[in-house]
Every structure is written in structure tokens, then in C-alpha cells.
Amino acid sequence: MKCVYHPIVESEERCAICNVSICKSCVTEAELDNSGACQTCARQAKIGKFYHYFRIGSCATGIIWLIASMIIFSNETKLMTRFSYGLYGLLLSFLLNFLAAFILTRMMISNLKPHQRVFVGLSRYAISGTKIFFNQALKAMSKVDDMSQYQDALFDQIVSILILQPFDLPADWVSYLSENFKITEQELLDGILEFGIDVFYDNIFNHYHYQAIEPYIEILNRQKRDDLYNKLLDDILLRLKNVDLDVLNKPPEYIPGQPGQQPTLKKRDPKTIQNTALLSELSLIDVELGDFLKRVGREKDHQKILNFTDNFNLPAVPKSSFDAVKALARGQQSQQQTQQPQQTLQPQQTQQPMLSDSQRNLIALPPQQEELASDETVHLKTCAECGESFAKHELSSYTFEKVKVRVCNKCNKILEADGNRKPKLLANMDK
């Protein structure tokens, strides 16, 4: 990978703070600074210190204005009128804070040369997802006389963006990137394949960036590289052999707190988190994978993937912060109830066992009810619009800008009536 400050020089190290690739010369400067930080991070530290004091000063000024407005104006003025005048000062202080943060963020790479702003901006966008850096990089690109000498470094950064920020890009990201970087779509795809195959594989299977699978298979489909597509699926199937669905579908556990304290969510082990991310990604792209596997005659392998995705409860995406808090509260309450001692029941009484959604989906029904249940009631899928779980036959395929998902029949009609808009689950993931 190339140094982001010297894009024709191979990088040897990474910044200790932002993790961008830097060359030996930049490392020497970072060591002289005794922080291990690259130029932009060192500048960010100074700007951050200034903004810290500015924020304190502006907030204090707004509060003083509020108090002064209650005192200065005559007592004949209505209380609400004086309070309204005071609020203007608070609103102004908040506006100044927002404006200062916007300006100072843009100033972080404004001192660099145009070609440096291009690659520092792209690398910081890949890492943070802050669109300001991406826009600054595009503007700086127009000021670089000859970008052809930096093609290797440019594709390094494009691959990083596809791996780390795929959900921030539009569905037709190929035309979007080719238009912004002033290259043809074919040149873009060829360059990504030339510089990015090993990087994609390393990040997907060694660093567990499973969200990179989707843009990678888009590239392989457009380039008609069935050999690489088959290799990817072979490695995914190999990884699935070590996935334990019972562990993944297990409800969240809570650690009891001290008297008067709320229980805290128990951390899951890294392997469980990685496997959850893998199956979540496969559940979202199972239609694309199924189309390819059927086309190349690998239906049995498609069934192996379905055995995992159909029995995996896709984690619900909260529609708001309030929904997330409610879900956490329900989990804590369920955990507290399961820790209570069981009560002795009278012979005529019955008690329903407390089950999570995943346990309820997989539990064996009594013989008299088993006849009424079909196999599909056990294998549920999540609707990409309402987030509810349905049997597979109750869902239909829905395509939005070449992305195929499953939605229930009711939501399918709603989406068509709304002009084939993006389903809410995909929209929440983009956010």
C-alpha cells in the first residue's frame, strides 16, 4: 500500500492514532513529535484543543446571556418574553459550536498539498465515514495536474472504501465512483481486481469485515469472474463448518448488578460476534448467492447455506434510540425473571415456560399441535421493511436498485404503492 502523504512511495508503518499508511519519512516525523501521529492527527490534536476551549466559552456565554436577559429587562416585561430573549443566546451558542466544528474539520487537511489532500481525505473517509473528507478529496483531485502517476495509490483507497464503508455508498456505486474519479467503469473494475483481490480476502477472512462480501461479489459478477466467485463461496462454506447456531440464537445474557443497580449486558466472545456478522451478511445477500449457485450447478451448496441462514435469527435493527432502550429493558426483565426461584404449582395449574423468540421458533411442539405445524413455521425470515419474522412462503423477493431482499406480502404492496422505495431495514443500515 502507498503512503497517503507520499503516494508514489510504499508505506512501511501506520499512524498510531488514525491507522493510515505512512512511509519511513513520515514515521521519522511522527517519532520526532513523540506521539507516533501522522501530520493530520498532530494538527487535529491542536485544533481539538482549541475547539474544546471554544465550546466551553460559547456555552458559558449562552448561559450568561440567558441569566442576564432575566435580570436586565425590566420587571414589567413578561417572564416568558425575557426567557425567550435568553433562549436566543443559547441557540446562538449552539449554532456557533456546530459552525466551528464544521469549519475546523475542513481545516484539518487544508494545509496539505493537493495530491496529499486527495489521499489523506480518502483514507480518513474510509476509516471514519465522514463525508466532508471525501468531498475535500474530490475537490483537491481537480487541482492535481497528473493523477495517472498516483493510480496505484488511488485504487488502494478505493478498495479501502469498498471494504470499510460499503453501506455509505449508493447502490450503483460503480457508476458513482467512476464519475467522481473521472475514469471509465471498466477501468475502475479492472483496477480494483488488480489491486484489491488479496486485500478483499485478507479483510473478509482474517479481519472479519464481512460487509465487504457484497461489493466484492458485485465486482465478480460484472467482470464475469466465476472462478473467483466459486473460490469465495468455497471459503465461506469452510467458515460455516465452525458456526454453532445454538450459540448464535441464544438470548442475550445479563450480569446481575449490586443491590440498587441495573444488570449489565454480558459481553459475547469475539468468535460469536464474528459468526453473527457472517450470517447477517449472508442472510441479506442469500438471493444473489442462490442465483449464482443455481447457475453454476451448485444447488447442494446453496442448500447448505440456507440451512444456516433459515435457522439464524437475524438481529433486529432498532428503528430509533427509544426502541433500542425498550429492547434492552425487555432483555433485562427477562433475565431477572429467569433468575427468580420457581414456585410450587397446584396440580390444576399450568405454567408456560419463558422462552426467547429463537427458542420459541425452534422448540418441538406437542404431538397434538405438531400435525398442525408445517416445517416452514420453524424456519423464519425477517421482512426488510417491517422487521417482523415470517415463514418463508409468506415472503417474496423485492429488488431495490439491484439489491434483492425479502419482504412480506403486505409490505411488498406498500413499497410498490410508495414508488418502489428503499425498505426500512436497508435504510437503517445505511445510516
C-alpha positions as CSV (number, residue, x, y, z in Angstrom):
1,M,0.0,0.0,0.0
2,K,1.2,3.5,-0.8
3,C,1.9,6.3,1.8
4,V,-1.1,8.7,1.9
5,Y,1.3,11.7,2.2
6,H,3.7,10.5,-0.5
7,P,1.5,8.4,-2.8
8,I,4.4,7.2,-5.0
9,V,6.3,5.7,-2.0
10,E,5.5,2.3,-0.4
11,S,4.3,2.6,3.2
12,E,6.2,0.9,6.0
13,E,4.2,1.8,9.1
14,R,0.8,3.1,10.1
15,C,-0.2,6.1,12.1
16,A,-0.6,5.2,15.8
17,I,-3.8,7.2,16.0
18,C,-5.8,7.0,12.8
19,N,-4.1,3.9,11.3
20,V,-3.4,5.4,7.8
21,S,-0.4,4.0,5.9
22,I,2.7,6.2,6.1
23,C,6.2,5.9,4.7
24,K,9.6,5.9,6.5
25,S,9.9,9.7,6.2
26,C,6.5,10.2,7.8
27,V,7.4,7.7,10.6
28,T,10.5,9.8,11.4
29,E,8.5,12.9,11.7
30,A,6.0,11.1,13.9
31,E,8.8,9.9,16.2
32,L,10.3,13.4,16.4
33,D,6.8,14.5,17.6
34,N,7.0,11.8,20.3
35,S,3.3,10.9,19.6
36,G,3.6,8.4,16.7
37,A,0.9,10.5,15.0
38,C,0.8,11.5,11.3
39,Q,0.7,15.1,10.2
40,T,-3.1,15.3,10.2
41,C,-3.5,13.7,13.6
42,A,-0.9,16.1,15.1
43,R,-2.9,19.0,13.6
44,Q,-6.2,17.5,14.7
45,A,-4.9,17.4,18.3
46,K,-4.1,21.2,18.2
47,I,-7.4,22.0,16.5
48,G,-9.3,19.8,19.0
49,K,-7.7,21.6,22.0
50,F,-8.7,25.0,20.5
51,Y,-12.3,23.7,19.9
52,H,-12.5,22.4,23.4
53,Y,-11.9,25.8,24.9
54,F,-14.1,27.5,22.3
55,R,-17.0,25.1,23.1
56,I,-16.7,25.9,26.8
57,G,-16.6,29.6,26.1
58,S,-19.5,29.7,23.8
59,C,-21.7,27.6,26.1
60,A,-20.8,29.7,29.0
61,T,-21.6,32.9,27.0
62,G,-25.0,31.4,26.1
63,I,-25.8,30.7,29.8
64,I,-24.7,34.1,30.9
65,W,-26.9,35.7,28.2
66,L,-29.8,33.7,29.5
67,I,-29.3,34.8,33.1
68,A,-28.6,38.5,32.0
69,S,-31.8,38.6,30.0
70,M,-33.8,37.7,33.1
71,I,-32.1,40.5,35.1
72,I,-31.6,43.3,32.6
73,F,-35.1,43.5,31.2
74,S,-37.5,45.4,33.4
75,N,-39.8,43.6,35.7
76,E,-42.7,44.9,33.6
77,T,-41.7,42.6,30.8
78,K,-43.4,39.3,30.9
79,L,-41.4,36.4,32.3
80,M,-41.8,34.3,29.2
81,T,-40.7,37.2,27.0
82,R,-37.5,37.6,29.0
83,F,-36.9,33.9,28.9
84,S,-37.4,33.9,25.1
85,Y,-34.7,36.6,24.7
86,G,-32.4,34.4,26.8
87,L,-33.0,31.4,24.7
88,Y,-31.8,33.3,21.6
89,G,-28.4,33.4,23.3
90,L,-28.3,29.7,23.9
91,L,-29.4,28.9,20.3
92,L,-26.7,31.2,19.0
93,S,-24.1,29.4,21.1
94,F,-25.2,26.0,19.8
95,L,-25.1,27.3,16.2
96,L,-21.6,28.7,16.7
97,N,-20.5,25.3,18.1
98,F,-21.9,23.5,15.1
99,L,-20.4,26.0,12.6
100,A,-17.0,25.9,14.4
101,A,-16.9,22.1,14.3
102,F,-17.7,22.1,10.5
103,I,-15.0,24.7,9.7
104,L,-12.4,23.1,11.9
105,T,-13.0,19.7,10.4
106,R,-12.4,21.1,6.9
107,M,-9.2,22.8,8.2
108,M,-7.6,19.5,9.3
109,I,-6.2,18.7,5.8
110,S,-6.4,22.2,4.3
111,N,-2.7,22.8,4.9
112,L,-1.6,19.9,2.7
113,K,-0.6,19.9,-0.9
114,P,-3.5,19.0,-3.4
115,H,-2.2,15.4,-4.1
116,Q,-1.8,14.8,-0.3
117,R,-5.3,16.1,0.4
118,V,-6.7,13.6,-2.1
119,F,-5.3,10.5,-0.4
120,V,-5.4,11.7,3.2
121,G,-9.1,12.7,2.6
122,L,-10.0,9.4,1.0
123,S,-8.2,7.4,3.8
124,R,-9.9,9.3,6.5
125,Y,-13.3,8.9,4.8
126,A,-12.6,5.1,4.6
127,I,-11.8,4.9,8.3
128,S,-14.4,7.4,9.8
129,G,-17.1,7.6,7.1
130,T,-17.1,11.4,7.4
131,K,-18.3,12.7,4.0
132,I,-16.5,16.0,4.4
133,F,-13.1,14.3,3.8
134,F,-14.5,12.6,0.7
135,N,-15.7,15.9,-0.8
136,Q,-12.4,17.6,0.0
137,A,-10.5,14.8,-1.7
138,L,-12.6,15.2,-4.9
139,K,-12.1,18.9,-4.9
140,A,-8.3,18.5,-4.5
141,M,-8.2,16.0,-7.3
142,S,-9.2,18.6,-9.8
143,K,-6.1,20.6,-8.8
144,V,-3.7,17.8,-9.4
145,D,-2.1,18.1,-12.8
146,D,-1.4,14.4,-13.5
147,M,-3.3,11.8,-11.4
148,S,-2.0,8.9,-13.6
149,Q,1.2,8.7,-11.6
150,Y,-0.9,8.0,-8.5
151,Q,-3.1,5.3,-9.9
152,D,-1.8,2.6,-7.6
153,A,-2.5,4.7,-4.5
154,L,-5.9,5.7,-5.8
155,F,-7.1,2.1,-6.2
156,D,-5.6,1.3,-2.8
157,Q,-8.0,3.9,-1.3
158,I,-11.0,2.9,-3.4
159,V,-10.6,-0.7,-2.2
160,S,-10.4,0.5,1.4
161,I,-13.6,2.5,1.0
162,L,-15.5,-0.5,-0.5
163,I,-14.3,-2.7,2.4
164,L,-14.9,-0.3,5.3
165,Q,-17.8,1.9,4.0
166,P,-19.9,-0.1,1.6
167,F,-23.2,0.9,3.2
168,D,-22.4,4.6,2.8
169,L,-22.1,4.3,-1.0
170,P,-25.2,4.3,-3.3
171,A,-26.5,1.0,-4.7
172,D,-24.9,1.8,-8.1
173,W,-21.6,2.6,-6.6
174,V,-19.7,1.6,-9.8
175,S,-21.0,4.5,-11.9
176,Y,-20.9,6.8,-8.8
177,L,-17.1,6.2,-8.2
178,S,-16.2,6.2,-11.9
179,E,-17.9,9.5,-12.4
180,N,-16.3,11.1,-9.3
181,F,-12.8,9.8,-10.1
182,K,-13.0,10.6,-13.8
183,I,-12.4,7.0,-15.1
184,T,-14.5,4.6,-17.0
185,E,-16.4,1.8,-15.2
186,Q,-14.3,-0.8,-16.9
187,E,-11.1,0.9,-15.8
188,L,-12.5,1.1,-12.3
189,L,-13.4,-2.6,-12.1
190,D,-10.1,-3.7,-13.7
191,G,-8.1,-1.6,-11.2
192,I,-10.0,-2.9,-8.2
193,L,-9.4,-6.5,-9.3
194,E,-5.7,-5.9,-10.0
195,F,-5.0,-4.2,-6.7
196,G,-7.8,-5.5,-4.4
197,I,-8.2,-9.3,-4.6
198,D,-5.7,-10.1,-1.8
199,V,-6.9,-7.1,0.2
200,F,-10.5,-8.1,0.0
201,Y,-9.6,-11.7,1.0
202,D,-7.4,-10.6,3.9
203,N,-10.1,-8.3,5.3
204,I,-13.0,-10.7,4.9
205,F,-11.4,-13.8,6.3
206,N,-8.7,-12.5,8.6
207,H,-10.1,-9.2,9.8
208,Y,-13.8,-10.3,9.7
209,H,-15.1,-7.3,7.6
210,Y,-17.9,-9.5,6.2
211,Q,-19.7,-6.4,4.9
212,A,-17.1,-6.4,2.1
213,I,-18.6,-9.6,0.6
214,E,-21.4,-7.7,-1.1
215,P,-19.3,-5.2,-3.1
216,Y,-16.8,-8.0,-3.9
217,I,-19.4,-10.2,-5.5
218,E,-20.7,-7.2,-7.4
219,I,-17.3,-6.8,-8.9
220,L,-17.0,-10.5,-9.7
221,N,-20.5,-10.5,-11.3
222,R,-19.7,-7.5,-13.5
223,Q,-16.3,-9.0,-14.5
224,K,-17.7,-12.5,-15.1
225,R,-15.1,-14.0,-12.8
226,D,-16.9,-17.2,-11.8
227,D,-13.6,-18.7,-10.8
228,L,-13.1,-16.2,-8.0
229,Y,-16.8,-16.3,-7.1
230,N,-16.6,-20.1,-6.6
231,K,-13.4,-19.7,-4.5
232,L,-15.1,-17.1,-2.3
233,L,-18.1,-19.5,-1.7
234,D,-15.8,-22.4,-1.0
235,D,-14.1,-20.4,1.7
236,I,-17.5,-19.2,3.1
237,L,-18.7,-22.8,3.3
238,L,-15.5,-23.8,5.0
239,R,-16.0,-21.0,7.6
240,L,-19.6,-22.1,8.2
241,K,-18.5,-25.5,9.4
242,N,-17.3,-23.8,12.6
243,V,-20.6,-21.9,13.2
244,D,-22.8,-23.1,16.1
245,L,-26.3,-21.9,15.5
246,D,-27.4,-22.7,19.1
247,V,-24.8,-20.3,20.4
248,L,-25.8,-17.6,18.0
249,N,-29.5,-17.9,18.6
250,K,-29.0,-17.9,22.4
251,P,-30.8,-14.8,24.0
252,P,-28.5,-12.1,25.5
253,E,-27.2,-12.8,29.0
254,Y,-27.0,-10.2,31.8
255,I,-24.7,-9.9,34.8
256,P,-26.7,-9.2,38.0
257,G,-25.7,-5.8,39.4
258,Q,-25.2,-4.8,43.0
259,P,-28.3,-4.0,45.2
260,G,-30.0,-1.0,43.6
261,Q,-28.0,-1.3,40.3
262,Q,-29.3,-2.4,36.9
263,P,-27.8,-5.6,35.4
264,T,-25.3,-5.2,32.7
265,L,-25.2,-6.9,29.3
266,K,-22.7,-9.7,29.3
267,K,-20.1,-9.4,26.5
268,R,-20.2,-12.1,23.9
269,D,-16.9,-13.7,22.9
270,P,-15.3,-12.4,19.7
271,K,-15.9,-15.7,17.8
272,T,-19.7,-15.4,18.4
273,I,-19.7,-11.7,17.2
274,Q,-17.8,-12.7,14.1
275,N,-20.1,-15.6,13.2
276,T,-23.2,-13.3,13.8
277,A,-21.7,-10.8,11.4
278,L,-21.1,-13.5,8.8
279,L,-24.6,-15.0,8.9
280,S,-26.2,-11.5,9.0
281,E,-24.4,-10.7,5.8
282,L,-25.3,-14.0,4.1
283,S,-28.9,-13.5,5.1
284,L,-29.0,-10.2,3.3
285,I,-27.4,-11.5,0.1
286,D,-28.8,-15.0,0.0
287,V,-30.8,-14.2,-3.1
288,E,-27.7,-13.2,-5.1
289,L,-25.8,-16.2,-3.8
290,G,-28.7,-18.5,-4.7
291,D,-28.9,-17.2,-8.2
292,F,-25.2,-17.8,-8.8
293,L,-25.1,-21.2,-7.2
294,K,-28.0,-22.4,-9.3
295,R,-26.5,-21.0,-12.4
296,V,-23.2,-22.9,-11.9
297,G,-25.0,-26.1,-10.8
298,R,-24.1,-26.0,-7.1
299,E,-27.7,-26.3,-5.7
300,K,-26.5,-28.6,-2.8
301,D,-24.1,-25.9,-1.6
302,H,-26.9,-23.4,-1.8
303,Q,-28.9,-25.7,0.5
304,K,-26.0,-25.8,2.9
305,I,-26.0,-22.0,3.2
306,L,-29.8,-22.0,3.6
307,N,-29.6,-24.4,6.4
308,F,-27.7,-21.8,8.3
309,T,-29.5,-18.6,7.2
310,D,-33.0,-20.1,7.5
311,N,-32.3,-21.2,11.1
312,F,-30.5,-18.0,12.1
313,N,-32.5,-15.2,13.8
314,L,-31.3,-12.1,12.1
315,P,-30.6,-9.5,14.8
316,A,-33.4,-6.9,14.9
317,V,-32.4,-3.4,13.9
318,P,-33.9,-0.8,16.3
319,K,-35.9,1.9,14.4
320,S,-34.9,4.5,16.9
321,S,-32.9,5.0,20.1
322,F,-36.2,4.6,22.1
323,D,-36.8,1.2,20.5
324,A,-33.2,0.2,21.4
325,V,-33.8,1.2,25.1
326,K,-37.1,-0.8,25.2
327,A,-35.4,-3.9,23.8
328,L,-32.6,-3.6,26.4
329,A,-35.2,-3.2,29.2
330,R,-37.2,-6.3,28.0
331,G,-34.0,-8.3,28.0
332,Q,-33.1,-7.2,31.5
333,Q,-36.6,-8.0,32.7
334,S,-36.5,-11.5,31.1
335,Q,-33.1,-12.2,32.7
336,Q,-34.4,-11.1,36.2
337,Q,-37.4,-13.3,35.9
338,T,-35.4,-16.4,34.9
339,Q,-33.3,-15.9,38.0
340,Q,-36.3,-16.0,40.3
341,P,-36.9,-19.3,42.2
342,Q,-39.5,-21.5,40.7
343,Q,-42.8,-21.6,42.6
344,T,-44.6,-24.8,43.5
345,L,-47.7,-25.2,41.4
346,Q,-51.0,-26.7,42.3
347,P,-52.0,-29.8,40.3
348,Q,-54.7,-28.0,38.4
349,Q,-52.4,-25.1,37.5
350,T,-50.1,-24.9,34.5
351,Q,-47.3,-22.5,33.8
352,Q,-45.9,-21.6,30.3
353,P,-42.1,-21.7,30.1
354,M,-40.5,-18.3,29.4
355,L,-38.8,-18.6,26.0
356,S,-36.9,-16.2,23.8
357,D,-38.0,-15.7,20.2
358,S,-35.2,-18.0,19.0
359,Q,-36.2,-20.8,21.4
360,R,-39.9,-20.4,20.6
361,N,-39.1,-20.8,16.9
362,L,-37.1,-24.0,17.4
363,I,-39.0,-25.8,20.2
364,A,-40.7,-29.1,19.4
365,L,-44.5,-28.9,19.5
366,P,-46.6,-31.3,21.5
367,P,-47.9,-34.2,19.3
368,Q,-51.5,-32.8,19.0
369,Q,-50.1,-29.5,17.7
370,E,-47.3,-30.9,15.6
371,E,-49.7,-32.1,13.0
372,L,-50.9,-28.5,12.5
373,A,-47.5,-27.1,12.1
374,S,-45.6,-27.2,8.8
375,D,-41.8,-27.3,8.6
376,E,-41.7,-23.7,7.4
377,T,-43.2,-22.3,10.6
378,V,-39.9,-23.2,12.3
379,H,-37.6,-21.5,9.7
380,L,-38.4,-17.8,9.9
381,K,-37.0,-14.9,7.8
382,T,-37.1,-11.2,8.6
383,C,-39.0,-8.8,6.4
384,A,-36.7,-6.0,5.2
385,E,-39.5,-3.4,5.6
386,C,-41.3,-4.0,8.9
387,G,-38.6,-6.2,10.6
388,E,-41.1,-8.9,11.6
389,S,-40.4,-12.6,11.2
390,F,-42.4,-14.7,8.7
391,A,-42.5,-18.2,7.3
392,K,-40.6,-18.4,4.1
393,H,-43.7,-18.9,1.9
394,E,-45.1,-15.6,3.3
395,L,-42.2,-13.6,1.9
396,S,-41.5,-12.5,-1.6
397,S,-38.4,-11.2,-3.3
398,Y,-38.1,-7.4,-3.7
399,T,-35.4,-5.6,-5.7
400,F,-34.3,-2.0,-4.9
401,E,-31.5,-0.7,-7.2
402,K,-30.1,-4.2,-7.9
403,V,-30.2,-5.2,-4.2
404,K,-32.5,-8.1,-3.6
405,V,-34.2,-8.6,-0.2
406,R,-37.2,-10.4,1.2
407,V,-40.4,-8.6,2.3
408,C,-43.7,-9.8,3.5
409,N,-46.7,-9.7,1.1
410,K,-48.3,-6.7,2.9
411,C,-45.1,-4.7,2.9
412,N,-44.5,-5.6,-0.8
413,K,-47.7,-3.9,-1.7
414,I,-46.9,-0.9,0.4
415,L,-43.4,-0.5,-1.2
416,E,-44.9,-0.7,-4.7
417,A,-47.6,1.9,-3.7
418,D,-44.7,4.2,-2.5
419,G,-43.0,4.0,-5.8
420,N,-40.6,1.1,-5.1
421,R,-38.7,3.0,-2.4
422,K,-35.9,1.5,-0.3
423,P,-37.0,-0.8,2.5
424,K,-36.6,0.5,6.1
425,L,-34.1,-2.2,7.1
426,L,-31.7,-1.2,4.3
427,A,-32.2,2.5,5.0
428,N,-31.4,1.9,8.7
429,M,-28.2,0.1,7.8
430,D,-27.2,3.0,5.5
431,K,-27.5,5.3,8.5
